[in-house]
């Protein structure tokens, strides 16, 4: 049991480091890893057998992946301004915009 807990602790630290990623795909993977480790620990604590541990890991992994992907910062469209602070427009009169991470 102590070996299992030590392995779970190491895996959770590795998974926690993976959650510092920024893209939704990277955050989904990191969240899935953290959720799987947490779910496995909870499943083992509640069920006390291999089936409960696997079920907890699967449920926790899916939930963590969904939460990780959903909390990723999105991209926002911003207007581009000239050096006098006026909005810039293209040849067709449309505002010039760019995408950047939301603040």
Backbone atoms as SQL, in Angstrom:
CREATE TABLE atoms (id INTEGER PRIMARY KEY, chain TEXT, resi INTEGER, resn TEXT, atom TEXT, x REAL, y REAL, z REAL);
INSERT INTO atoms VALUES
  (1, 'A', 1, 'UNK', 'N', 0.822, -1.196, 0.000),
  (2, 'A', 1, 'UNK', 'CA', 0.000, 0.000, 0.000),
  (3, 'A', 1, 'UNK', 'C', 0.863, 1.255, 0.000),
  (4, 'A', 2, 'UNK', 'N', 1.967, 1.250, 0.771),
  (5, 'A', 2, 'UNK', 'CA', 2.822, 2.438, 0.800),
  (6, 'A', 2, 'UNK', 'C', 3.511, 2.642, -0.544),
  (7, 'A', 3, 'UNK', 'N', 3.828, 1.546, -1.237),
  (8, 'A', 3, 'UNK', 'CA', 4.429, 1.683, -2.565),
  (9, 'A', 3, 'UNK', 'C', 3.429, 2.308, -3.533),
  (10, 'A', 4, 'UNK', 'N', 2.167, 1.908, -3.436),
  (11, 'A', 4, 'UNK', 'CA', 1.122, 2.479, -4.278),
  (12, 'A', 4, 'UNK', 'C', 0.979, 3.970, -4.013),
  (13, 'A', 5, 'UNK', 'N', 0.957, 4.354, -2.752),
  (14, 'A', 5, 'UNK', 'CA', 0.824, 5.772, -2.416),
  (15, 'A', 5, 'UNK', 'C', 2.032, 6.577, -2.872),
  (16, 'A', 6, 'UNK', 'N', 3.227, 6.013, -2.746),
  (17, 'A', 6, 'UNK', 'CA', 4.427, 6.718, -3.207),
  (18, 'A', 6, 'UNK', 'C', 4.395, 6.899, -4.718),
  (19, 'A', 7, 'UNK', 'N', 3.988, 5.863, -5.430),
  (20, 'A', 7, 'UNK', 'CA', 3.880, 5.967, -6.891),
  (21, 'A', 7, 'UNK', 'C', 2.823, 6.985, -7.279),
  (22, 'A', 8, 'UNK', 'N', 1.698, 6.966, -6.602),
  (23, 'A', 8, 'UNK', 'CA', 0.636, 7.928, -6.892),
  (24, 'A', 8, 'UNK', 'C', 1.087, 9.352, -6.609),
  (25, 'A', 9, 'UNK', 'N', 1.849, 9.549, -5.541),
  (26, 'A', 9, 'UNK', 'CA', 2.342, 10.888, -5.220),
  (27, 'A', 9, 'UNK', 'C', 3.294, 11.393, -6.292),
  (28, 'A', 10, 'UNK', 'N', 4.190, 10.540, -6.753),
  (29, 'A', 10, 'UNK', 'CA', 5.132, 10.947, -7.808),
  (30, 'A', 10, 'UNK', 'C', 4.380, 11.263, -9.092),
  (31, 'A', 11, 'UNK', 'N', 3.437, 10.414, -9.463),
  (32, 'A', 11, 'UNK', 'CA', 2.664, 10.660, -10.678),
  (33, 'A', 11, 'UNK', 'C', 1.835, 11.930, -10.578),
  (34, 'A', 12, 'UNK', 'N', 1.303, 12.214, -9.401),
  (35, 'A', 12, 'UNK', 'CA', 0.514, 13.435, -9.258),
  (36, 'A', 12, 'UNK', 'C', 1.384, 14.675, -9.362),
  (37, 'A', 13, 'UNK', 'N', 2.620, 14.617, -8.869),
  (38, 'A', 13, 'UNK', 'CA', 3.520, 15.764, -9.031),
  (39, 'A', 13, 'UNK', 'C', 3.874, 15.975, -10.497),
  (40, 'A', 14, 'UNK', 'N', 4.113, 14.900, -11.223),
  (41, 'A', 14, 'UNK', 'CA', 4.406, 15.011, -12.656),
  (42, 'A', 14, 'UNK', 'C', 3.192, 15.558, -13.400),
  (43, 'A', 15, 'UNK', 'N', 2.024, 15.058, -13.063),
  (44, 'A', 15, 'UNK', 'CA', 0.809, 15.528, -13.718),
  (45, 'A', 15, 'UNK', 'C', 0.520, 16.977, -13.374),
  (46, 'A', 16, 'UNK', 'N', 0.813, 17.373, -12.164),
  (47, 'A', 16, 'UNK', 'CA', 0.595, 18.759, -11.770),
  (48, 'A', 16, 'UNK', 'C', 1.489, 19.695, -12.563),
  (49, 'A', 17, 'UNK', 'N', 2.699, 19.275, -12.850),
  (50, 'A', 17, 'UNK', 'CA', 3.592, 20.093, -13.670),
  (51, 'A', 17, 'UNK', 'C', 3.058, 20.218, -15.090),
  (52, 'A', 18, 'UNK', 'N', 2.361, 19.215, -15.567),
  (53, 'A', 18, 'UNK', 'CA', 1.813, 19.254, -16.921),
  (54, 'A', 18, 'UNK', 'C', 0.633, 20.205, -17.039),
  (55, 'A', 19, 'UNK', 'N', 0.013, 20.590, -15.940),
  (56, 'A', 19, 'UNK', 'CA', -1.143, 21.481, -16.007),
  (57, 'A', 19, 'UNK', 'C', -0.751, 22.930, -16.202),
  (58, 'A', 20, 'UNK', 'N', 0.533, 23.246, -16.222),
  (59, 'A', 20, 'UNK', 'CA', 0.969, 24.615, -16.459),
  (60, 'A', 20, 'UNK', 'C', 0.985, 24.954, -17.944),
  (61, 'A', 21, 'UNK', 'N', 0.508, 24.069, -18.781),
  (62, 'A', 21, 'UNK', 'CA', 0.492, 24.291, -20.227),
  (63, 'A', 21, 'UNK', 'C', -0.652, 25.230, -20.595),
  (64, 'A', 22, 'UNK', 'N', -0.587, 25.805, -21.800),
  (65, 'A', 22, 'UNK', 'CA', -1.538, 26.843, -22.156),
  (66, 'A', 22, 'UNK', 'C', -2.585, 26.439, -23.179),
  (67, 'A', 23, 'UNK', 'N', -2.261, 25.602, -24.153),
  (68, 'A', 23, 'UNK', 'CA', -3.251, 25.286, -25.175),
  (69, 'A', 23, 'UNK', 'C', -4.318, 24.360, -24.597),
  (70, 'A', 24, 'UNK', 'N', -5.527, 24.393, -25.163),
  (71, 'A', 24, 'UNK', 'CA', -6.579, 23.516, -24.643),
  (72, 'A', 24, 'UNK', 'C', -6.208, 22.036, -24.697),
  (73, 'A', 25, 'UNK', 'N', -5.472, 21.624, -25.749),
  (74, 'A', 25, 'UNK', 'CA', -5.091, 20.218, -25.853),
  (75, 'A', 25, 'UNK', 'C', -4.107, 19.839, -24.746),
  (76, 'A', 26, 'UNK', 'N', -3.129, 20.705, -24.491),
  (77, 'A', 26, 'UNK', 'CA', -2.153, 20.420, -23.438),
  (78, 'A', 26, 'UNK', 'C', -2.820, 20.424, -22.067),
  (79, 'A', 27, 'UNK', 'N', -3.742, 21.356, -21.865),
  (80, 'A', 27, 'UNK', 'CA', -4.434, 21.409, -20.575),
  (81, 'A', 27, 'UNK', 'C', -5.357, 20.211, -20.395),
  (82, 'A', 28, 'UNK', 'N', -5.938, 19.707, -21.487),
  (83, 'A', 28, 'UNK', 'CA', -6.783, 18.518, -21.387),
  (84, 'A', 28, 'UNK', 'C', -5.957, 17.307, -20.977),
  (85, 'A', 29, 'UNK', 'N', -4.763, 17.174, -21.554),
  (86, 'A', 29, 'UNK', 'CA', -3.891, 16.049, -21.188),
  (87, 'A', 29, 'UNK', 'C', -3.456, 16.166, -19.732),
  (88, 'A', 30, 'UNK', 'N', -3.032, 17.365, -19.330),
  (89, 'A', 30, 'UNK', 'CA', -2.607, 17.565, -17.945),
  (90, 'A', 30, 'UNK', 'C', -3.740, 17.352, -16.960),
  (91, 'A', 31, 'UNK', 'N', -4.910, 17.890, -17.285),
  (92, 'A', 31, 'UNK', 'CA', -6.067, 17.699, -16.417),
  (93, 'A', 31, 'UNK', 'C', -6.500, 16.251, -16.347),
  (94, 'A', 32, 'UNK', 'N', -6.400, 15.550, -17.480),
  (95, 'A', 32, 'UNK', 'CA', -6.739, 14.128, -17.491),
  (96, 'A', 32, 'UNK', 'C', -5.800, 13.312, -16.625),
  (97, 'A', 33, 'UNK', 'N', -4.509, 13.664, -16.664),
  (98, 'A', 33, 'UNK', 'CA', -3.537, 12.939, -15.837),
  (99, 'A', 33, 'UNK', 'C', -3.790, 13.176, -14.354),
  (100, 'A', 34, 'UNK', 'N', -4.019, 14.427, -13.996),
  (101, 'A', 34, 'UNK', 'CA', -4.300, 14.743, -12.590),
  (102, 'A', 34, 'UNK', 'C', -5.598, 14.076, -12.147),
  (103, 'A', 35, 'UNK', 'N', -6.625, 14.132, -12.997),
  (104, 'A', 35, 'UNK', 'CA', -7.900, 13.503, -12.660),
  (105, 'A', 35, 'UNK', 'C', -7.798, 11.999, -12.528),
  (106, 'A', 36, 'UNK', 'N', -6.993, 11.375, -13.390),
  (107, 'A', 36, 'UNK', 'CA', -6.835, 9.917, -13.320),
  (108, 'A', 36, 'UNK', 'C', -6.149, 9.497, -12.034),
  (109, 'A', 37, 'UNK', 'N', -5.114, 10.229, -11.654),
  (110, 'A', 37, 'UNK', 'CA', -4.419, 9.900, -10.399),
  (111, 'A', 37, 'UNK', 'C', -5.346, 10.117, -9.208),
  (112, 'A', 38, 'UNK', 'N', -6.029, 11.251, -9.196),
  (113, 'A', 38, 'UNK', 'CA', -6.952, 11.525, -8.094),
  (114, 'A', 38, 'UNK', 'C', -8.095, 10.529, -8.040),
  (115, 'A', 39, 'UNK', 'N', -8.639, 10.197, -9.216),
  (116, 'A', 39, 'UNK', 'CA', -9.721, 9.217, -9.266),
  (117, 'A', 39, 'UNK', 'C', -9.279, 7.837, -8.817),
  (118, 'A', 40, 'UNK', 'N', -8.050, 7.454, -9.176),
  (119, 'A', 40, 'UNK', 'CA', -7.533, 6.154, -8.740),
  (120, 'A', 40, 'UNK', 'C', -7.376, 6.116, -7.228),
  (121, 'A', 41, 'UNK', 'N', -6.880, 7.198, -6.660),
  (122, 'A', 41, 'UNK', 'CA', -6.729, 7.248, -5.198),
  (123, 'A', 41, 'UNK', 'C', -8.080, 7.178, -4.494),
  (124, 'A', 42, 'UNK', 'N', -9.050, 7.924, -5.004),
  (125, 'A', 42, 'UNK', 'CA', -10.384, 7.907, -4.391),
  (126, 'A', 42, 'UNK', 'C', -11.035, 6.538, -4.585),
  (127, 'A', 43, 'UNK', 'N', -10.906, 5.974, -5.788),
  (128, 'A', 43, 'UNK', 'CA', -11.483, 4.649, -6.036),
  (129, 'A', 43, 'UNK', 'C', -10.887, 3.580, -5.140),
  (130, 'A', 44, 'UNK', 'N', -9.577, 3.639, -4.929),
  (131, 'A', 44, 'UNK', 'CA', -8.920, 2.674, -4.038),
  (132, 'A', 44, 'UNK', 'C', -9.374, 2.869, -2.599),
  (133, 'A', 45, 'UNK', 'N', -9.515, 4.134, -2.190),
  (134, 'A', 45, 'UNK', 'CA', -9.927, 4.409, -0.810),
  (135, 'A', 45, 'UNK', 'C', -11.365, 3.969, -0.557),
  (136, 'A', 46, 'UNK', 'N', -12.236, 4.164, -1.530),
  (137, 'A', 46, 'UNK', 'CA', -13.647, 3.824, -1.334),
  (138, 'A', 46, 'UNK', 'C', -13.896, 2.335, -1.559),
  (139, 'A', 47, 'UNK', 'N', -13.434, 1.812, -2.700),
  (140, 'A', 47, 'UNK', 'CA', -13.733, 0.422, -3.048),
  (141, 'A', 47, 'UNK', 'C', -12.771, -0.584, -2.461),
  (142, 'A', 48, 'UNK', 'N', -11.500, -0.220, -2.401),
  (143, 'A', 48, 'UNK', 'CA', -10.504, -1.120, -1.832),
  (144, 'A', 48, 'UNK', 'C', -10.109, -2.283, -2.726),
  (145, 'A', 49, 'UNK', 'N', -10.493, -2.254, -4.007),
  (146, 'A', 49, 'UNK', 'CA', -10.092, -3.332, -4.912),
  (147, 'A', 49, 'UNK', 'C', -9.657, -2.745, -6.254),
  (148, 'A', 50, 'UNK', 'N', -9.162, -3.605, -7.124),
  (149, 'A', 50, 'UNK', 'CA', -8.614, -3.153, -8.406),
  (150, 'A', 50, 'UNK', 'C', -9.687, -2.554, -9.307),
  (151, 'A', 51, 'UNK', 'N', -10.863, -3.142, -9.313),
  (152, 'A', 51, 'UNK', 'CA', -11.946, -2.628, -10.153),
  (153, 'A', 51, 'UNK', 'C', -12.335, -1.208, -9.790),
  (154, 'A', 52, 'UNK', 'N', -12.418, -0.937, -8.503),
  (155, 'A', 52, 'UNK', 'CA', -12.763, 0.413, -8.057),
  (156, 'A', 52, 'UNK', 'C', -11.655, 1.402, -8.402),
  (157, 'A', 53, 'UNK', 'N', -10.403, 0.956, -8.314),
  (158, 'A', 53, 'UNK', 'CA', -9.280, 1.826, -8.654),
  (159, 'A', 53, 'UNK', 'C', -9.302, 2.176, -10.132),
  (160, 'A', 54, 'UNK', 'N', -9.533, 1.189, -10.982),
  (161, 'A', 54, 'UNK', 'CA', -9.581, 1.428, -12.428),
  (162, 'A', 54, 'UNK', 'C', -10.771, 2.313, -12.783),
  (163, 'A', 55, 'UNK', 'N', -11.930, 2.035, -12.200),
  (164, 'A', 55, 'UNK', 'CA', -13.109, 2.856, -12.470),
  (165, 'A', 55, 'UNK', 'C', -12.879, 4.297, -12.025),
  (166, 'A', 56, 'UNK', 'N', -12.283, 4.484, -10.868),
  (167, 'A', 56, 'UNK', 'CA', -11.986, 5.833, -10.393),
  (168, 'A', 56, 'UNK', 'C', -11.004, 6.551, -11.292),
  (169, 'A', 57, 'UNK', 'N', -10.005, 5.822, -11.800),
  (170, 'A', 57, 'UNK', 'CA', -9.026, 6.433, -12.704),
  (171, 'A', 57, 'UNK', 'C', -9.673, 6.857, -14.011),
  (172, 'A', 58, 'UNK', 'N', -10.556, 6.027, -14.549),
  (173, 'A', 58, 'UNK', 'CA', -11.223, 6.359, -15.812),
  (174, 'A', 58, 'UNK', 'C', -12.140, 7.557, -15.634),
  (175, 'A', 59, 'UNK', 'N', -12.964, 7.520, -14.597),
  (176, 'A', 59, 'UNK', 'CA', -13.897, 8.624, -14.360),
  (177, 'A', 59, 'UNK', 'C', -13.139, 9.908, -14.051),
  (178, 'A', 60, 'UNK', 'N', -12.125, 9.826, -13.209),
  (179, 'A', 60, 'UNK', 'CA', -11.332, 11.005, -12.879),
  (180, 'A', 60, 'UNK', 'C', -10.576, 11.548, -14.073),
  (181, 'A', 61, 'UNK', 'N', -10.053, 10.659, -14.917),
  (182, 'A', 61, 'UNK', 'CA', -9.336, 11.099, -16.114),
  (183, 'A', 61, 'UNK', 'C', -10.238, 11.829, -17.089),
  (184, 'A', 62, 'UNK', 'N', -11.430, 11.299, -17.313),
  (185, 'A', 62, 'UNK', 'CA', -12.368, 11.968, -18.215),
  (186, 'A', 62, 'UNK', 'C', -12.808, 13.319, -17.664),
  (187, 'A', 63, 'UNK', 'N', -13.125, 13.353, -16.382),
  (188, 'A', 63, 'UNK', 'CA', -13.542, 14.620, -15.773),
  (189, 'A', 63, 'UNK', 'C', -12.402, 15.634, -15.793),
  (190, 'A', 64, 'UNK', 'N', -11.195, 15.201, -15.478),
  (191, 'A', 64, 'UNK', 'CA', -10.053, 16.106, -15.488),
  (192, 'A', 64, 'UNK', 'C', -9.751, 16.643, -16.870),
  (193, 'A', 65, 'UNK', 'N', -9.887, 15.799, -17.898),
  (194, 'A', 65, 'UNK', 'CA', -9.646, 16.252, -19.270),
  (195, 'A', 65, 'UNK', 'C', -10.677, 17.287, -19.695),
  (196, 'A', 66, 'UNK', 'N', -11.936, 17.066, -19.338),
  (197, 'A', 66, 'UNK', 'CA', -12.976, 18.033, -19.698),
  (198, 'A', 66, 'UNK', 'C', -12.766, 19.352, -18.974),
  (199, 'A', 67, 'UNK', 'N', -12.439, 19.294, -17.703),
  (200, 'A', 67, 'UNK', 'CA', -12.210, 20.521, -16.937),
  (201, 'A', 67, 'UNK', 'C', -10.958, 21.229, -17.433),
  (202, 'A', 68, 'UNK', 'N', -9.902, 20.479, -17.714),
  (203, 'A', 68, 'UNK', 'CA', -8.669, 21.085, -18.202),
  (204, 'A', 68, 'UNK', 'C', -8.856, 21.796, -19.525),
  (205, 'A', 69, 'UNK', 'N', -9.568, 21.169, -20.456),
  (206, 'A', 69, 'UNK', 'CA', -9.807, 21.791, -21.757),
  (207, 'A', 69, 'UNK', 'C', -10.735, 22.991, -21.631),
  (208, 'A', 70, 'UNK', 'N', -11.685, 22.913, -20.710),
  (209, 'A', 70, 'UNK', 'CA', -12.641, 24.009, -20.554),
  (210, 'A', 70, 'UNK', 'C', -12.081, 25.229, -19.865),
  (211, 'A', 71, 'UNK', 'N', -11.012, 25.080, -19.120),
  (212, 'A', 71, 'UNK', 'CA', -10.453, 26.224, -18.399),
  (213, 'A', 71, 'UNK', 'C', -9.268, 26.846, -19.110),
  (214, 'A', 72, 'UNK', 'N', -8.958, 26.395, -20.322),
  (215, 'A', 72, 'UNK', 'CA', -7.831, 26.972, -21.066),
  (216, 'A', 72, 'UNK', 'C', -8.185, 28.390, -21.504),
  (217, 'A', 73, 'UNK', 'N', -7.232, 29.302, -21.416),
  (218, 'A', 73, 'UNK', 'CA', -7.518, 30.661, -21.870),
  (219, 'A', 73, 'UNK', 'C', -7.749, 30.673, -23.373),
  (220, 'A', 74, 'UNK', 'N', -8.755, 31.395, -23.788),
  (221, 'A', 74, 'UNK', 'CA', -9.074, 31.472, -25.205),
  (222, 'A', 74, 'UNK', 'C', -8.338, 32.608, -25.895),
  (223, 'A', 75, 'UNK', 'N', -8.660, 32.788, -27.158),
  (224, 'A', 75, 'UNK', 'CA', -8.085, 33.890, -27.908),
  (225, 'A', 75, 'UNK', 'C', -9.153, 34.947, -28.108),
  (226, 'A', 76, 'UNK', 'N', -8.745, 36.202, -28.037),
  (227, 'A', 76, 'UNK', 'CA', -9.646, 37.326, -28.241),
  (228, 'A', 76, 'UNK', 'C', -9.192, 38.114, -29.461),
  (229, 'A', 77, 'UNK', 'N', -10.130, 38.743, -30.101),
  (230, 'A', 77, 'UNK', 'CA', -9.818, 39.577, -31.256),
  (231, 'A', 77, 'UNK', 'C', -9.713, 41.028, -30.782),
  (232, 'A', 78, 'UNK', 'N', -8.590, 41.652, -31.081),
  (233, 'A', 78, 'UNK', 'CA', -8.340, 43.033, -30.681),
  (234, 'A', 78, 'UNK', 'C', -8.188, 43.912, -31.915),
  (235, 'A', 79, 'UNK', 'N', -8.599, 45.171, -31.801),
  (236, 'A', 79, 'UNK', 'CA', -8.408, 46.138, -32.880),
  (237, 'A', 79, 'UNK', 'C', -6.982, 46.659, -32.840),
  (238, 'A', 80, 'UNK', 'N', -6.433, 46.884, -34.020),
  (239, 'A', 80, 'UNK', 'CA', -5.084, 47.430, -34.105),
  (240, 'A', 80, 'UNK', 'C', -5.191, 48.946, -34.247),
  (241, 'A', 81, 'UNK', 'N', -4.335, 49.663, -33.511),
  (242, 'A', 81, 'UNK', 'CA', -4.355, 51.126, -33.509),
  (243, 'A', 81, 'UNK', 'C', -3.043, 51.662, -34.048),
  (244, 'A', 82, 'UNK', 'N', -3.106, 52.867, -34.642),
  (245, 'A', 82, 'UNK', 'CA', -1.876, 53.488, -35.123),
  (246, 'A', 82, 'UNK', 'C', -1.173, 54.196, -33.971),
  (247, 'A', 83, 'UNK', 'N', -0.081, 54.905, -34.287),
  (248, 'A', 83, 'UNK', 'CA', 0.702, 55.535, -33.218),
  (249, 'A', 83, 'UNK', 'C', -0.001, 56.724, -32.575),
  (250, 'A', 84, 'UNK', 'N', -1.109, 57.180, -33.139),
  (251, 'A', 84, 'UNK', 'CA', -1.887, 58.270, -32.532),
  (252, 'A', 84, 'UNK', 'C', -3.093, 57.752, -31.753),
  (253, 'A', 85, 'UNK', 'N', -3.242, 56.444, -31.694),
  (254, 'A', 85, 'UNK', 'CA', -4.342, 55.854, -30.939),
  (255, 'A', 85, 'UNK', 'C', -5.627, 55.710, -31.721),
  (256, 'A', 86, 'UNK', 'N', -5.575, 55.907, -33.034),
  (257, 'A', 86, 'UNK', 'CA', -6.770, 55.771, -33.867),
  (258, 'A', 86, 'UNK', 'C', -6.846, 54.355, -34.417),
  (259, 'A', 87, 'UNK', 'N', -8.060, 53.812, -34.559),
  (260, 'A', 87, 'UNK', 'CA', -8.178, 52.466, -35.123),
  (261, 'A', 87, 'UNK', 'C', -7.707, 52.448, -36.580),
  (262, 'A', 88, 'UNK', 'N', -7.069, 51.350, -36.972),
  (263, 'A', 88, 'UNK', 'CA', -6.593, 51.196, -38.344),
  (264, 'A', 88, 'UNK', 'C', -7.629, 50.423, -39.153),
  (265, 'A', 89, 'UNK', 'N', -7.721, 50.748, -40.451),
  (266, 'A', 89, 'UNK', 'CA', -8.668, 50.100, -41.353),
  (267, 'A', 89, 'UNK', 'C', -7.929, 49.606, -42.589),
  (268, 'A', 90, 'UNK', 'N', -8.432, 48.516, -43.181),
  (269, 'A', 90, 'UNK', 'CA', -7.818, 48.020, -44.413),
  (270, 'A', 90, 'UNK', 'C', -8.400, 48.749, -45.623),
  (271, 'A', 91, 'UNK', 'N', -8.051, 48.304, -46.831),
  (272, 'A', 91, 'UNK', 'CA', -8.504, 48.969, -48.056),
  (273, 'A', 91, 'UNK', 'C', -10.012, 48.972, -48.217),
  (274, 'A', 92, 'UNK', 'N', -10.657, 47.980, -47.657),
  (275, 'A', 92, 'UNK', 'CA', -12.109, 47.846, -47.809),
  (276, 'A', 92, 'UNK', 'C', -12.890, 48.509, -46.683),
  (277, 'A', 93, 'UNK', 'N', -12.200, 49.202, -45.797),
  (278, 'A', 93, 'UNK', 'CA', -12.868, 49.908, -44.714),
  (279, 'A', 93, 'UNK', 'C', -13.157, 49.065, -43.488),
  (280, 'A', 94, 'UNK', 'N', -12.648, 47.840, -43.468),
  (281, 'A', 94, 'UNK', 'CA', -12.856, 46.981, -42.303),
  (282, 'A', 94, 'UNK', 'C', -11.761, 47.236, -41.277),
  (283, 'A', 95, 'UNK', 'N', -12.093, 47.183, -39.997),
  (284, 'A', 95, 'UNK', 'CA', -11.056, 47.400, -38.979),
  (285, 'A', 95, 'UNK', 'C', -10.005, 46.295, -39.021),
  (286, 'A', 96, 'UNK', 'N', -8.756, 46.672, -38.809),
  (287, 'A', 96, 'UNK', 'CA', -7.656, 45.714, -38.761),
  (288, 'A', 96, 'UNK', 'C', -7.634, 45.120, -37.358),
  (289, 'A', 97, 'UNK', 'N', -7.710, 43.796, -37.285),
  (290, 'A', 97, 'UNK', 'CA', -7.737, 43.121, -35.983),
  (291, 'A', 97, 'UNK', 'C', -6.643, 42.064, -35.935),
  (292, 'A', 98, 'UNK', 'N', -6.354, 41.601, -34.733),
  (293, 'A', 98, 'UNK', 'CA', -5.400, 40.515, -34.523),
  (294, 'A', 98, 'UNK', 'C', -5.882, 39.665, -33.363),
  (295, 'A', 99, 'UNK', 'N', -5.431, 38.423, -33.339),
  (296, 'A', 99, 'UNK', 'CA', -5.790, 37.499, -32.266),
  (297, 'A', 99, 'UNK', 'C', -4.662, 37.423, -31.255),
  (298, 'A', 100, 'UNK', 'N', -5.036, 37.430, -29.990),
  (299, 'A', 100, 'UNK', 'CA', -4.074, 37.303, -28.899),
  (300, 'A', 100, 'UNK', 'C', -4.787, 36.634, -27.726),
  (301, 'A', 101, 'UNK', 'N', -4.041, 36.072, -26.780),
  (302, 'A', 101, 'UNK', 'CA', -4.686, 35.469, -25.608),
  (303, 'A', 101, 'UNK', 'C', -5.519, 36.495, -24.843),
  (304, 'A', 102, 'UNK', 'N', -6.662, 36.072, -24.373),
  (305, 'A', 102, 'UNK', 'CA', -7.532, 36.968, -23.597),
  (306, 'A', 102, 'UNK', 'C', -6.862, 37.339, -22.287),
  (307, 'A', 103, 'UNK', 'N', -7.148, 38.531, -21.843),
  (308, 'A', 103, 'UNK', 'CA', -6.531, 39.012, -20.604),
  (309, 'A', 103, 'UNK', 'C', -7.513, 38.970, -19.468);
